[in-house]
Amino acid sequence: MKPIFTIHTGEYLVGTYIEKHFNNYNVWIPSKDRGIDLLVTNKWNQKKAVSLQVKFSKDFLATHMADIFQQGSKACGWWTINREKLKASIADYWVFTLHAFKKTDIQFIIIKPDYFLKRIDDIHGKKHKIIQTYLWVTEKKKCW
């Protein structure tokens, strides 16, 4: 184990949100990166666990999009996804985290990695190793 350990912004935002809104759960940070960023367990016996892989993006809606694209939208993030890492993921869920700068709120897109891979394959096919993807969150809490 390395003596100095930090978590990134997305992990902090997800962990803080869970601790604030779900009192019956504990959030754990693994000591080594094995493809799981956070482990969430129930508080009473800690025998049930969910593993999370967290991805963070700044809000491109406020900084790179024309006003016409901002209408009805909360935030837009951009991620570079390695198809093989997604396919091999052992996490129960991937959490894409967006801090919407214009409205100062946080959006979480929670998806199972196998379902996300299927959606990526349906859109882009299987030929690309690296996928550049934008995820948009609307005012109606829809993601596209």
DSSP file (Angstrom, degrees, kcal/mol; ACC not computed):
  #  RESIDUE AA STRUCTURE BP1 BP2  ACC     N-H-->O    O-->H-N    N-H-->O    O-->H-N    TCO  KAPPA ALPHA  PHI   PSI    X-CA   Y-CA   Z-CA
    1    1 A M              0   0    0      0, 0.0    31,-0.1     0, 0.0     4,-0.0   0.000 360.0 360.0 360.0 132.2    0.0    0.0    0.0
    2    2 A K        -     0   0    0     29,-0.4     0, 0.0     1,-0.1     0, 0.0  -0.498 360.0-133.3 -72.3 143.7    1.3    3.4   -0.9
    3    3 A P  S    S+     0   0    0      0, 0.0     2,-0.5     0, 0.0    -1,-0.1   0.737  91.6  58.1 -72.1 -21.6    1.6    5.8    2.0
    4    4 A I        +     0   0    0      2,-0.0     2,-0.4     0, 0.0    -2,-0.1  -0.941  67.4 171.9-113.3 127.7   -0.1    8.7    0.1
    5    5 A F        +     0   0    0     -2,-0.5     2,-0.3    -4,-0.0    26,-0.0  -0.995   5.2 172.4-139.5 130.6   -3.6    8.2   -1.2
    6    6 A T        -     0   0    0     -2,-0.4     2,-0.3     0, 0.0    -2,-0.0  -0.945  20.3-140.9-132.1 157.0   -6.1   10.5   -2.7
    7    7 A I        -     0   0    0     -2,-0.3     2,-0.1     1,-0.0    -2,-0.0  -0.817  26.3-114.6-110.2 157.1   -9.4   10.1   -4.4
    8    8 A H     >  -     0   0    0     -2,-0.3     4,-2.2     1,-0.1     3,-0.2  -0.402  33.6 -96.4 -89.3 171.6  -10.5   12.1   -7.4
    9    9 A T  H  > S+     0   0    0      1,-0.2     4,-2.7     2,-0.2     5,-0.2   0.869 120.9  51.7 -54.5 -46.6  -13.4   14.6   -7.5
   10   10 A G  H  > S+     0   0    0      1,-0.2     4,-2.6     2,-0.2    -1,-0.2   0.910 109.8  49.3 -61.0 -43.6  -16.0   12.2   -8.8
   11   11 A E  H  > S+     0   0    0     -3,-0.2     4,-2.7     1,-0.2     5,-0.2   0.910 112.1  49.3 -61.5 -42.4  -15.3    9.6   -6.1
   12   12 A Y  H  X S+     0   0    0     -4,-2.2     4,-2.6     2,-0.2     5,-0.2   0.930 111.9  48.0 -62.2 -46.1  -15.6   12.3   -3.5
   13   13 A L  H  X S+     0   0    0     -4,-2.7     4,-2.1     2,-0.2    -2,-0.2   0.906 114.7  45.3 -63.9 -42.2  -18.9   13.6   -4.8
   14   14 A V  H  X S+     0   0    0     -4,-2.6     4,-2.4     2,-0.2     5,-0.2   0.947 115.2  46.9 -66.2 -48.6  -20.4   10.1   -5.1
   15   15 A G  H  X S+     0   0    0     -4,-2.7     4,-2.4    -5,-0.2    -2,-0.2   0.907 113.5  48.3 -59.9 -43.8  -19.2    9.1   -1.6
   16   16 A T  H  X S+     0   0    0     -4,-2.6     4,-2.1    -5,-0.2    -1,-0.2   0.904 111.0  50.9 -64.1 -42.2  -20.4   12.3    0.0
   17   17 A Y  H  X S+     0   0    0     -4,-2.1     4,-2.5    -5,-0.2     5,-0.3   0.929 111.2  47.8 -62.7 -45.2  -23.8   12.0   -1.7
   18   18 A I  H  X S+     0   0    0     -4,-2.4     4,-2.3     1,-0.2    -2,-0.2   0.936 112.9  48.0 -61.7 -46.8  -24.3    8.4   -0.5
   19   19 A E  H  < S+     0   0    0     -4,-2.4    -1,-0.2     1,-0.2    -2,-0.2   0.857 115.8  45.2 -63.3 -34.5  -23.2    9.3    3.1
   20   20 A K  H  < S+     0   0    0     -4,-2.1    -1,-0.2    -5,-0.2    -2,-0.2   0.878 124.6  29.4 -76.8 -38.6  -25.5   12.3    3.2
   21   21 A H  H  < S+     0   0    0     -4,-2.5     2,-0.4     1,-0.2    -2,-0.2   0.595 119.1  49.6-102.5 -13.6  -28.7   10.7    1.6
   22   22 A F    ><  +     0   0    0     -4,-2.3     3,-1.4    -5,-0.3    -1,-0.2  -0.766  57.3 176.5-130.6  86.5  -28.4    7.1    2.6
   23   23 A N  T 3  S+     0   0    0     -2,-0.4    -1,-0.1     1,-0.3    -4,-0.1   0.677  75.0  65.3 -66.3 -19.1  -27.8    6.8    6.4
   24   24 A N  T 3  S+     0   0    0     19,-0.1    19,-2.9    18,-0.1     2,-0.3   0.256  94.1  73.8 -89.9  14.5  -27.9    3.0    6.4
   25   25 A Y  E <   -A   42   0A   0     -3,-1.4     2,-0.4    17,-0.3    17,-0.2  -0.941  62.8-148.1-130.5 150.3  -24.9    2.5    4.2
   26   26 A N  E     -A   41   0A   0     15,-2.7    15,-2.2    -2,-0.3     2,-0.5  -0.883  13.3-143.2-110.5 147.0  -21.1    2.9    4.6
   27   27 A V  E     -A   40   0A   0     -2,-0.4     2,-0.4    13,-0.2    13,-0.2  -0.949  17.4-168.0-112.9 129.6  -18.7    3.9    1.8
   28   28 A W  E     -A   39   0A   0     11,-3.1    11,-2.4    -2,-0.5    -2,-0.0  -0.904  12.9-147.4-119.5 145.0  -15.3    2.3    1.6
   29   29 A I        -     0   0    0     -2,-0.4     9,-0.2     9,-0.2     8,-0.1  -0.954  23.2-128.0-111.4 120.1  -12.3    3.3   -0.5
   30   30 A P        -     0   0    0      0, 0.0     3,-0.0     0, 0.0     9,-0.0  -0.314   8.9-135.6 -64.0 149.9  -10.1    0.4   -1.7
   31   31 A S  S    S+     0   0    0      1,-0.1   -29,-0.4   -26,-0.0     2,-0.3   0.623  88.9  38.4 -82.1 -12.7   -6.4    0.7   -0.9
   32   32 A K  S    S-     0   0    0      4,-0.1     2,-0.8   -31,-0.1     4,-0.2  -0.995  88.2-112.2-139.0 143.9   -5.4   -0.4   -4.4
   33   33 A D        +     0   0    0     -2,-0.3     4,-0.1     1,-0.2    -2,-0.0  -0.650  49.2 148.6 -79.7 109.4   -6.9    0.3   -7.8
   34   34 A R  S    S-     0   0    0     -2,-0.8    56,-0.2     2,-0.5    -1,-0.2   0.076  82.6 -75.0-123.9  19.5   -8.4   -2.9   -9.2
   35   35 A G  S    S+     0   0    0      1,-0.2     2,-0.4    54,-0.1    56,-0.3   0.495 109.7  97.6  98.8   4.9  -11.2   -1.4  -11.2
   36   36 A I        +     0   0    0     -4,-0.2    -2,-0.5     1,-0.1    17,-0.2  -0.993  42.8 179.3-126.1 124.5  -13.4   -0.5   -8.2
   37   37 A D  S    S+     0   0    0     15,-2.5     2,-0.3    -2,-0.4    16,-0.2   0.838  70.2  16.9 -91.8 -37.8  -13.4    3.0   -6.8
   38   38 A L  E     - B   0  52A   0     14,-1.9    14,-3.0    -9,-0.2     2,-0.5  -0.988  58.6-155.7-137.9 145.6  -15.9    2.7   -4.0
   39   39 A L  E     -AB  28  51A   0    -11,-2.4   -11,-3.1    -2,-0.3     2,-0.5  -0.989  12.5-160.8-119.6 129.1  -17.5   -0.1   -2.1
   40   40 A V  E     +AB  27  50A   0     10,-2.9    10,-2.2    -2,-0.5     2,-0.3  -0.942  13.3 177.5-114.6 126.6  -20.9    0.5   -0.5
   41   41 A T  E     -AB  26  49A   0    -15,-2.2   -15,-2.7    -2,-0.5     8,-0.2  -0.872  36.0-100.2-123.8 158.0  -22.1   -1.8    2.3
   42   42 A N  E  >  -A   25   0A   0      6,-1.4     4,-0.9    -2,-0.3   -17,-0.3  -0.522  32.5-132.3 -73.3 149.5  -25.1   -1.9    4.5
   43   43 A K  T  4 S+     0   0    0    -19,-2.9   -18,-0.1     1,-0.2    -1,-0.1   0.818  92.5  60.1 -75.9 -33.3  -24.4   -0.5    7.9
   44   44 A W  T  4 S-     0   0    0    -20,-0.3    -1,-0.2     1,-0.1   -19,-0.1   0.892 131.6  -7.2 -73.8 -40.4  -25.9   -3.1   10.2
   45   45 A N  T  4 S-     0   0    0      3,-0.1    -2,-0.2    -3,-0.0    -1,-0.1   0.501  77.5-139.5-131.8  -7.6  -23.9   -6.2    9.2
   46   46 A Q     <  +     0   0    0     -4,-0.9    -3,-0.1     1,-0.1   -21,-0.0   0.751  66.8 119.7  55.9  30.3  -21.8   -5.1    6.2
   47   47 A K        +     0   0    0      1,-0.0     2,-0.5     2,-0.0    -1,-0.1   0.660  58.1  68.0 -96.6 -19.3  -22.4   -8.4    4.4
   48   48 A K        +     0   0    0     -6,-0.1    -6,-1.4     2,-0.0     2,-0.3  -0.882  68.2 175.9-102.6 131.9  -24.1   -6.9    1.4
   49   49 A A  E     -B   41   0A   0     -2,-0.5     2,-0.4    -8,-0.2    -8,-0.2  -0.966  23.2-161.7-138.5 151.2  -22.0   -4.8   -0.9
   50   50 A V  E     -B   40   0A   0    -10,-2.2   -10,-2.9    -2,-0.3     2,-0.4  -1.000  17.8-144.7-129.1 132.6  -22.1   -3.0   -4.2
   51   51 A S  E     -B   39   0A   0     -2,-0.4    42,-1.8   -12,-0.2    41,-0.8  -0.813  14.5-161.4-101.9 139.6  -19.0   -2.0   -6.1
   52   52 A L  E     -Bc  38  93A   0    -14,-3.0   -15,-2.5    -2,-0.4   -14,-1.9  -0.954  15.8-159.6-124.0 136.0  -18.8    1.3   -8.0
   53   53 A Q  E     - c   0  94A   0     40,-2.4    42,-2.9    -2,-0.4     2,-0.4  -0.976  26.0-153.6-106.4 121.0  -16.5    2.5  -10.8
   54   54 A V  E     - c   0  95A   0     -2,-0.5     2,-0.4    40,-0.2    42,-0.2  -0.831  15.1-175.2-107.4 132.7  -16.7    6.3  -10.8
   55   55 A K  E     - c   0  96A   0     40,-2.9    42,-3.4    -2,-0.4     2,-0.4  -0.980   9.1-162.1-123.1 136.8  -16.1    8.5  -13.8
   56   56 A F  E     + c   0  97A   0     -2,-0.4     2,-0.3    40,-0.2    42,-0.2  -0.919  10.3 176.2-122.0 144.8  -16.1   12.3  -13.6
   57   57 A S  E     - c   0  98A   0     40,-2.0    42,-0.9    -2,-0.4    22,-0.1  -0.997  29.9-118.9-140.9 146.3  -16.4   15.1  -16.2
   58   58 A K        -     0   0    0     -2,-0.3     2,-0.8    20,-0.2    20,-0.4  -0.362  47.5 -91.2 -70.5 166.1  -16.6   18.8  -16.1
   59   59 A D     >  -     0   0    0     40,-0.5     4,-0.6     1,-0.2     3,-0.2  -0.732  39.8-178.6 -85.3 108.6  -19.7   20.3  -17.4
   60   60 A F  H  >>S+     0   0    0     16,-3.3     4,-2.7    -2,-0.8     5,-0.5   0.622  73.3  75.8 -80.8 -13.9  -19.2   21.1  -21.1
   61   61 A L  H  >5S+     0   0    0     15,-0.6     4,-0.9     1,-0.2    -1,-0.2   0.932 100.0  40.1 -61.9 -45.9  -22.6   22.6  -21.4
   62   62 A A  H  45S+     0   0    0     -3,-0.2    -1,-0.2     1,-0.2    -2,-0.2   0.767 126.6  33.5 -75.9 -26.1  -21.7   25.8  -19.7
   63   63 A T  H  <5S+     0   0    0     -4,-0.6    -2,-0.2     1,-0.0    -1,-0.2   0.704 129.8  21.5-106.2 -21.7  -18.2   26.1  -21.3
   64   64 A H  H  <5S+     0   0    0     -4,-2.7     2,-0.4     2,-0.1    -3,-0.2   0.414  98.2  87.7-130.5   0.9  -18.5   24.8  -24.8
   65   65 A M  S  <<S-     0   0    0     -4,-0.9     5,-0.0    -5,-0.5    -4,-0.0  -0.862  70.6-118.7-114.3 140.7  -22.2   24.8  -26.0
   66   66 A A    >>  -     0   0    0     -2,-0.4     3,-1.4     1,-0.1     4,-0.8  -0.283  36.6-104.0 -66.1 157.1  -24.2   27.5  -27.6
   67   67 A D  H >> S+     0   0    0      1,-0.3     4,-1.0     2,-0.2     3,-0.8   0.828 118.6  63.2 -52.8 -36.8  -27.2   28.8  -25.8
   68   68 A I  H 34 S+     0   0    0      1,-0.3     3,-0.3     2,-0.2    -1,-0.3   0.834 103.4  48.5 -61.8 -31.8  -29.6   26.9  -28.0
   69   69 A F  H <4 S+     0   0    0     -3,-1.4    -1,-0.3     1,-0.2    -2,-0.2   0.674 104.2  61.4 -80.0 -17.6  -28.1   23.6  -26.8
   70   70 A Q  H X< S+     0   0    0     -4,-0.8     3,-2.0    -3,-0.8     2,-0.3   0.712  75.8 106.4 -82.9 -20.5  -28.4   24.6  -23.2
   71   71 A Q  T 3< S+     0   0    0     -4,-1.0     3,-0.1    -3,-0.3    -3,-0.0  -0.435  96.6   2.8 -64.2 123.1  -32.2   25.0  -23.2
   72   72 A G  T 3  S+     0   0    0      1,-0.3    67,-2.7    -2,-0.3    68,-0.4   0.458 110.1 111.7  81.6   1.6  -33.8   22.1  -21.3
   73   73 A S  E <   -E  138   0B   0     -3,-2.0    65,-0.3    65,-0.3    -1,-0.3  -0.837  45.4-171.9-111.2 146.9  -30.4   20.7  -20.4
   74   74 A K  E    S-     0   0B   0     63,-3.6     2,-0.3     1,-0.4    29,-0.3   0.823  70.0 -18.5 -96.8 -45.0  -28.8   20.4  -17.0
   75   75 A A  E     -E  137   0B   0     62,-1.5    62,-2.8    25,-0.1    -1,-0.4  -0.990  47.4-152.0-161.5 157.8  -25.3   19.3  -17.8
   76   76 A C  E     -E  136   0B   0     -2,-0.3   -16,-3.3    60,-0.2   -15,-0.6  -0.975  17.6-173.3-140.0 123.9  -23.2   17.6  -20.5
   77   77 A G  E     -E  135   0B   0     58,-2.6    58,-2.1    -2,-0.4     2,-0.4  -0.806  12.3-146.9-117.3 159.9  -20.1   15.5  -19.9
   78   78 A W  E     +E  134   0B   0    -20,-0.4     2,-0.3    -2,-0.3    56,-0.2  -0.990  18.3 178.4-128.8 130.8  -17.5   14.0  -22.1
   79   79 A W  E     -E  133   0B   0     54,-3.0    54,-2.9    -2,-0.4     2,-0.6  -0.961  26.2-140.2-132.0 148.6  -15.7   10.7  -21.4
   80   80 A T  E     -E  132   0B   0     -2,-0.3     2,-0.5    52,-0.2    52,-0.2  -0.955  28.1-163.0-104.7 117.7  -13.1    8.6  -23.2
   81   81 A I  E     -E  131   0B   0     50,-3.4    50,-3.0    -2,-0.6     2,-0.7  -0.893  15.6-144.9-110.2 127.1  -14.0    5.0  -22.7
   82   82 A N  E  >  -E  130   0B   0     -2,-0.5     4,-2.4    48,-0.2    48,-0.2  -0.816  13.6-151.1 -86.1 113.8  -11.7    2.1  -23.3
   83   83 A R  H  > S+     0   0    0     46,-3.3     4,-2.6    -2,-0.7    -1,-0.2   0.866  93.0  50.5 -57.3 -41.0  -13.9   -0.7  -24.7
   84   84 A E  H  > S+     0   0    0     45,-0.4     4,-2.1     2,-0.2    -1,-0.2   0.883 110.3  49.4 -67.9 -38.3  -11.8   -3.5  -23.3
   85   85 A K  H  > S+     0   0    0      2,-0.2     4,-0.6    -3,-0.2    -1,-0.2   0.901 112.5  48.3 -66.1 -39.7  -11.7   -2.0  -19.8
   86   86 A L  H >< S+     0   0    0     -4,-2.4     3,-0.9     1,-0.2    -2,-0.2   0.930 112.3  48.9 -63.5 -44.8  -15.5   -1.6  -19.9
   87   87 A K  H 3< S+     0   0    0     -4,-2.6    -2,-0.2     1,-0.2    -1,-0.2   0.856 116.1  42.9 -63.3 -36.2  -15.9   -5.2  -21.1
   88   88 A A  H 3< S+     0   0    0     -4,-2.1    -1,-0.2    -5,-0.2    -2,-0.2   0.432  84.5 134.9 -90.3  -0.2  -13.6   -6.5  -18.3
   89   89 A S    <<  -     0   0    0     -3,-0.9   -54,-0.1    -4,-0.6    -3,-0.1  -0.205  37.5-169.1 -57.5 135.0  -15.1   -4.4  -15.6
   90   90 A I        +     0   0    0    -56,-0.2    -1,-0.1   -55,-0.1   -39,-0.1   0.415  52.4 113.3-100.6  -2.2  -15.8   -6.2  -12.3
   91   91 A A        -     0   0    0    -56,-0.3   -39,-0.2     1,-0.1     3,-0.1  -0.410  66.8-138.9 -70.4 145.7  -17.7   -3.2  -10.8
   92   92 A D  S    S+     0   0    0    -41,-0.8     2,-0.3     1,-0.2   -40,-0.2   0.884  86.1  10.0 -68.2 -38.9  -21.4   -3.7  -10.2
   93   93 A Y  E     -c   52   0A   0    -42,-1.8   -40,-2.4    19,-0.2     2,-0.4  -0.987  63.0-140.6-141.1 148.0  -22.2   -0.2  -11.5
   94   94 A W  E     -cD  53 111A   0     17,-3.2    17,-2.4    -2,-0.3     2,-0.6  -0.923  19.9-156.6-102.1 137.1  -20.4    2.6  -13.3
   95   95 A V  E     -cD  54 110A   0    -42,-2.9   -40,-2.9    -2,-0.4     2,-0.6  -0.944   1.7-159.7-119.3 110.0  -21.3    6.1  -12.0
   96   96 A F  E     -cD  55 109A   0     13,-2.9    13,-2.8    -2,-0.6     2,-0.5  -0.806  17.0-158.3 -89.0 122.7  -20.8    8.9  -14.4
   97   97 A T  E     -cD  56 108A   0    -42,-3.4   -40,-2.0    -2,-0.6     2,-0.4  -0.886  14.0-178.3-113.9 129.9  -20.6   12.1  -12.4
   98   98 A L  E     -cD  57 107A   0      9,-2.7     9,-3.1    -2,-0.5     2,-0.9  -0.991  16.5-155.8-127.6 124.9  -21.2   15.6  -13.6
   99   99 A H  E     - D   0 106A   0    -42,-0.9     2,-0.8    -2,-0.4   -40,-0.5  -0.879  21.2-143.7 -98.3 105.5  -21.0   18.8  -11.6
  100  100 A A  E  >> - D   0 105A   0      5,-2.8     4,-1.0    -2,-0.9     5,-1.0  -0.580  14.4-168.6 -74.0 107.6  -23.3   21.2  -13.4
  101  101 A F  T  45S+     0   0    0     -2,-0.8    -1,-0.2     1,-0.2   -26,-0.1   0.859  80.4  54.7 -68.6 -37.6  -21.5   24.5  -13.1
  102  102 A K  T  45S+     0   0    0      1,-0.2    -1,-0.2   -28,-0.2   -27,-0.1   0.860 125.1  23.6 -66.9 -35.3  -24.3   26.7  -14.3
  103  103 A K  T  45S-     0   0    0    -29,-0.3    -1,-0.2     2,-0.2    -2,-0.2   0.359  99.8-131.6-112.0   2.8  -26.8   25.4  -11.8
  104  104 A T  T  <5 +     0   0    0     -4,-1.0     2,-0.3     1,-0.2    -3,-0.2   0.868  64.1 119.3  43.5  51.0  -24.3   24.2   -9.2
  105  105 A D  E   < -D  100   0A   0     -5,-1.0    -5,-2.8   -31,-0.1     2,-0.4  -0.905  60.3-117.8-132.7 169.1  -25.8   20.7   -8.8
  106  106 A I  E     -D   99   0A   0     -2,-0.3     2,-0.4    -7,-0.2    -7,-0.2  -0.885  18.6-160.6-113.2 135.1  -24.5   17.2   -9.3
  107  107 A Q  E     -D   98   0A   0     -9,-3.1    -9,-2.7    -2,-0.4     2,-0.5  -0.937   3.8-163.0-113.7 135.5  -25.9   14.7  -11.7
  108  108 A F  E     -D   97   0A   0     -2,-0.4     2,-0.6   -11,-0.2   -11,-0.2  -0.980   5.2-165.1-120.4 126.5  -25.2   11.0  -11.4
  109  109 A I  E     -D   96   0A   0    -13,-2.8   -13,-2.9    -2,-0.5     2,-0.5  -0.951  14.5-167.6-109.1 112.6  -25.7    8.6  -14.3
  110  110 A I  E     +D   95   0A   0     -2,-0.6     2,-0.3   -15,-0.2   -15,-0.2  -0.890  16.5 157.4-110.4 125.5  -25.7    5.1  -12.9
  111  111 A I  E     -D   94   0A   0    -17,-2.4   -17,-3.2    -2,-0.5    -2,-0.0  -1.000  44.1-111.1-150.0 143.5  -25.4    2.1  -15.3
  112  112 A K     >  -     0   0    0     -2,-0.3     4,-2.5   -19,-0.2     3,-0.3  -0.564  32.5-128.2 -71.5 137.4  -24.4   -1.5  -15.2
  113  113 A P  H  > S+     0   0    0      0, 0.0     4,-2.5     0, 0.0     5,-0.2   0.856 106.5  52.1 -60.8 -36.3  -21.2   -1.9  -17.3
  114  114 A D  H  > S+     0   0    0      2,-0.2     4,-1.8     1,-0.2     5,-0.1   0.885 112.0  46.5 -68.2 -36.3  -22.5   -4.8  -19.4
  115  115 A Y  H  > S+     0   0    0     -3,-0.3     4,-2.3     2,-0.2    -1,-0.2   0.899 112.2  50.7 -69.5 -40.3  -25.6   -2.7  -20.3
  116  116 A F  H  X S+     0   0    0     -4,-2.5     4,-2.7     1,-0.2    -2,-0.2   0.911 109.2  51.3 -62.9 -42.4  -23.4    0.3  -21.1
  117  117 A L  H  X S+     0   0    0     -4,-2.5     4,-3.0     1,-0.2    -1,-0.2   0.905 108.7  51.4 -61.3 -41.6  -21.2   -1.8  -23.3
  118  118 A K  H  X S+     0   0    0     -4,-1.8     4,-2.5     2,-0.2    -1,-0.2   0.919 111.1  47.6 -61.4 -43.2  -24.3   -3.0  -25.2
  119  119 A R  H  X S+     0   0    0     -4,-2.3     4,-1.8     2,-0.2    -2,-0.2   0.917 112.6  48.9 -64.5 -42.7  -25.4    0.5  -25.7
  120  120 A I  H  X>S+     0   0    0     -4,-2.7     4,-3.5     1,-0.2     5,-0.5   0.930 113.0  47.9 -60.8 -46.0  -22.0    1.6  -26.9
  121  121 A D  H  X5S+     0   0    0     -4,-3.0     4,-2.0     1,-0.2    -2,-0.2   0.887 109.3  53.3 -63.4 -39.4  -21.8   -1.4  -29.3
  122  122 A D  H  <5S+     0   0    0     -4,-2.5    -1,-0.2    -5,-0.2    -2,-0.2   0.861 119.4  34.6 -62.7 -35.4  -25.3   -0.6  -30.6
  123  123 A I  H  <5S+     0   0    0     -4,-1.8    -2,-0.2    -5,-0.2    -1,-0.2   0.916 136.1  18.1 -84.8 -48.1  -24.3    3.0  -31.4
  124  124 A H  H  <5S-     0   0    0     -4,-3.5     3,-0.4     1,-0.3    -3,-0.2   0.552  96.7-130.1-106.0 -10.9  -20.6    2.6  -32.4
  125  125 A G     << -     0   0    0     -4,-2.0    -1,-0.3    -5,-0.5     3,-0.2  -0.305  35.7 -77.1  80.3-176.4  -20.2   -1.0  -33.3
  126  126 A K  S    S+     0   0    0      1,-0.2    -1,-0.2    -2,-0.1    -5,-0.1   0.338 106.5  89.0-104.2   5.8  -17.4   -3.2  -31.9
  127  127 A K        +     0   0    0     -3,-0.4     2,-0.4    -6,-0.1    -1,-0.2   0.726  69.7  81.6 -80.3 -20.6  -14.5   -2.0  -34.1
  128  128 A H        -     0   0    0     -3,-0.2     3,-0.1    -4,-0.2   -45,-0.1  -0.729  52.2-169.5 -93.3 130.0  -13.3    0.9  -31.9
  129  129 A K  S    S+     0   0    0     -2,-0.4   -46,-3.3     1,-0.2     2,-0.5   0.864  82.9  42.5 -77.0 -38.8  -11.1    0.3  -28.9
  130  130 A I  E    S-E   82   0B   0    -48,-0.2     2,-0.5   -47,-0.1   -48,-0.2  -0.934  73.5-164.9-113.9 129.4  -11.5    3.8  -27.6
  131  131 A I  E     -E   81   0B   0    -50,-3.0   -50,-3.4    -2,-0.5     2,-0.6  -0.959   9.6-153.6-118.1 128.5  -14.9    5.5  -27.6
  132  132 A Q  E     +E   80   0B   0     -2,-0.5     2,-0.4   -52,-0.2   -52,-0.2  -0.890  28.7 175.9 -95.3 121.9  -15.4    9.2  -27.2
  133  133 A T  E     -E   79   0B   0    -54,-2.9   -54,-3.0    -2,-0.6     2,-0.4  -0.981  25.1-155.2-136.2 143.1  -18.9    9.8  -25.7
  134  134 A Y  E     -E   78   0B   0     -2,-0.4     2,-0.5   -56,-0.2   -56,-0.2  -0.904   9.3-162.0-106.9 140.5  -21.0   12.6  -24.4
  135  135 A L  E     -E   77   0B   0    -58,-2.1   -58,-2.6    -2,-0.4     2,-0.4  -0.996   7.7-162.8-122.0 128.7  -23.7   12.1  -21.9
  136  136 A W  E     -E   76   0B   0     -2,-0.5     8,-2.2   -60,-0.2     2,-0.5  -0.887   5.6-157.1-110.7 138.9  -26.4   14.8  -21.5
  137  137 A V  E     -EF  75 143B   0    -62,-2.8   -63,-3.6    -2,-0.4   -62,-1.5  -0.977  15.9-150.6-115.4 128.4  -28.7   15.2  -18.6
  138  138 A T  E >   -E   73   0B   0      4,-2.7     3,-1.9    -2,-0.5   -65,-0.3  -0.436  29.9-106.1 -94.1 168.3  -31.9   17.1  -19.2
  139  139 A E  T 3  S+     0   0    0    -67,-2.7   -66,-0.1     1,-0.3    -1,-0.1   0.761 122.1  59.9 -61.0 -25.4  -34.1   19.2  -16.9
  140  140 A K  T 3  S-     0   0    0    -68,-0.4    -1,-0.3     2,-0.1     3,-0.1   0.216 121.7-108.6 -89.0  14.7  -36.6   16.3  -16.9
  141  141 A K  S <  S+     0   0    0     -3,-1.9     2,-0.3     1,-0.2    -2,-0.1   0.822  73.8 138.7  62.3  35.2  -33.9   14.0  -15.5
  142  142 A K        -     0   0    0     -4,-0.0    -4,-2.7     2,-0.0     2,-0.4  -0.807  41.6-146.0-103.5 150.8  -33.4   12.1  -18.7
  143  143 A C  B      F  137   0B   0     -2,-0.3    -6,-0.2    -6,-0.2    -8,-0.0  -0.965 360.0 360.0-120.1 134.7  -30.0   11.1  -20.0
  144  144 A W              0   0    0     -8,-2.2    -7,-0.2    -2,-0.4   -10,-0.1   0.281 360.0 360.0-145.9 360.0  -28.9   10.8  -23.6
